[in-house]
Amino acid sequence: MTALGFTTKIVHSDHKLGLEAGAVHAPIHNSVPFGFEDVQGLIDVFQGQPGHAYARSSTPTLDALCKKIQKMDNGVATAVFSCGMSAIVATFLTLLKSGDHLICSRFLFGNTTSLLGTLQGYGIDVTLVDATDINDVTAALNSNTKMVFVETIANPVTQVSALAEIGDFCEAESLVYVIDNTITSSYLFDANTVKASLIVTSLSKYVAGHGNAMGGSVTDTGLFDWEKYSNIFPAYRKGDSNLWGISQIKKKGLRDMGACLSSQGAHLISVGSETMELRMERQAVNTMALAELLQGHPKIAKVYYPGLADHPQHERAKQLFSGFGALLSFDLIEGIDCCEFLNKLNLVISATHLGDNRTLALPVAPTIYFEMGLQLRQEMGISENMIRCSIGIENTVDLIADFEQALA
Ligand SMILES: *Cc1c(COP(=O)(O)O)cnc(C)c1O
């Protein structure tokens, strides 16, 4: 049988689990404790048998979402968390310890960059590199390097990391390769193709899609040999070694650190995910149309979108991704005030967040990059006149008309 398409797999994911009374959606289990007729059942769950004991660690609804995300990501196992940041925190804190070295892209989601400062306070060495350039990444290697963390398309400048080359490097040096696939999602980019060890996704964005639920996931691709990884605790060095990493992330990240997703949230994400391909297709069409309108417009100084032929990593993006996504930034020419421009847009909402059905925009410098200060913004190539847009699923003509009237 040929492999099923992305959406076919997703929409048939829950009912294929053989759920209660033929339900096509995984039921929402709100129970916190799970009771057993025979106490041995409880003991078995505590000792690693499949099952549920307490909702901080798992519920049947969360398990169904894990299976769905695992299918999307083509991985061996998935853990879900309360949001993308908690998935990232759990990955770092459960797999790294004081004295370890972490290589990270310099172009990361702002809150992840902020988190790296916290990690350094706990004795984890961090080197920030230009992840678009493999030489800059390999030059950061140290004897204590354990992990490399990058994003696919960076926000807000849209740099595309040297994902394939970094994968080869991590494989050669036995480093855990973590890819934050939020901006592309597993629909546009299968991170297995570049040998990712772990795929991290903020489910709050394109996967949930409707701006009504938060969640995060970590999927183990099965490509990393955890037997070689010294930071796996003895308790998790048991059974299939493919699952050691994700077991430790799950146990320590959820059970010990407690950033658990609610079953209600999991249901919303699960329903949202069914239309991700359809939404992302429309969003990409809209984003390309907007990029073309903005490029060369006399009031626009620069457009950042990997779909444009003159984007520095356009060829790389074309090769790696099945589309260019829906994140677009642009600089207004000097003399035009970002806020004045944004207030002229009628449909577009001034809001942070990405991957919503509605087009959202914000002035970058005074909002998401305010805390970093002018110097860091300049180092990251963020102009003071930059606007970031997350393009939605509106009808293309309406969206273009809104930008046209605001530019006029
Ligand atoms: C939003 C985002 C996160 C954090 O996700 P939350 O669900 O908001 O916590 C992490 N990485 C990237 C690339 C993001 O865009």
The ligand as an SDF file (V2000), in Angstrom:
LIG
                    3D

 15 15  0  0  0  0  0  0  0  0999 V2000
    5.6030   30.4870   19.4390 C   0  0  0  0  0  0  0  0  0  0  0  0
    6.8600   29.7680   19.2940 C   0  0  0  0  0  0  0  0  0  0  0  0
    7.3960   29.0390   20.3610 C   0  0  0  0  0  0  0  0  0  0  0  0
    6.7190   28.9800   21.7020 C   0  0  0  0  0  0  0  0  0  0  0  0
    5.4770   28.3940   21.6270 O   0  0  0  0  0  0  0  0  0  0  0  0
    4.2800   28.7290   22.6670 P   0  0  0  0  0  0  0  0  0  0  0  0
    3.2780   27.6870   22.3510 O   0  0  0  0  0  0  0  0  0  0  0  0
    3.8260   30.1170   22.4030 O   0  0  0  0  0  0  0  0  0  0  0  0
    4.8780   28.5760   24.0250 O   0  0  0  0  0  0  0  0  0  0  0  0
    8.5650   28.3600   20.1570 C   0  0  0  0  0  0  0  0  0  0  0  0
    9.2180   28.4140   18.9810 N   0  0  0  0  0  0  0  0  0  0  0  0
    8.7460   29.1140   17.9360 C   0  0  0  0  0  0  0  0  0  0  0  0
    9.5050   29.1190   16.6590 C   0  0  0  0  0  0  0  0  0  0  0  0
    7.5580   29.8170   18.0590 C   0  0  0  0  0  0  0  0  0  0  0  0
    7.1030   30.5290   17.0150 O   0  0  0  0  0  0  0  0  0  0  0  0
  1  2  1  0
  2  3  1  0
  2 14  2  0
  3  4  1  0
  3 10  2  0
  4  5  1  0
  5  6  1  0
  6  7  2  0
  6  8  1  0
  6  9  1  0
 10 11  1  0
 11 12  2  0
 12 13  1  0
 12 14  1  0
 14 15  1  0
M  END
$$$$
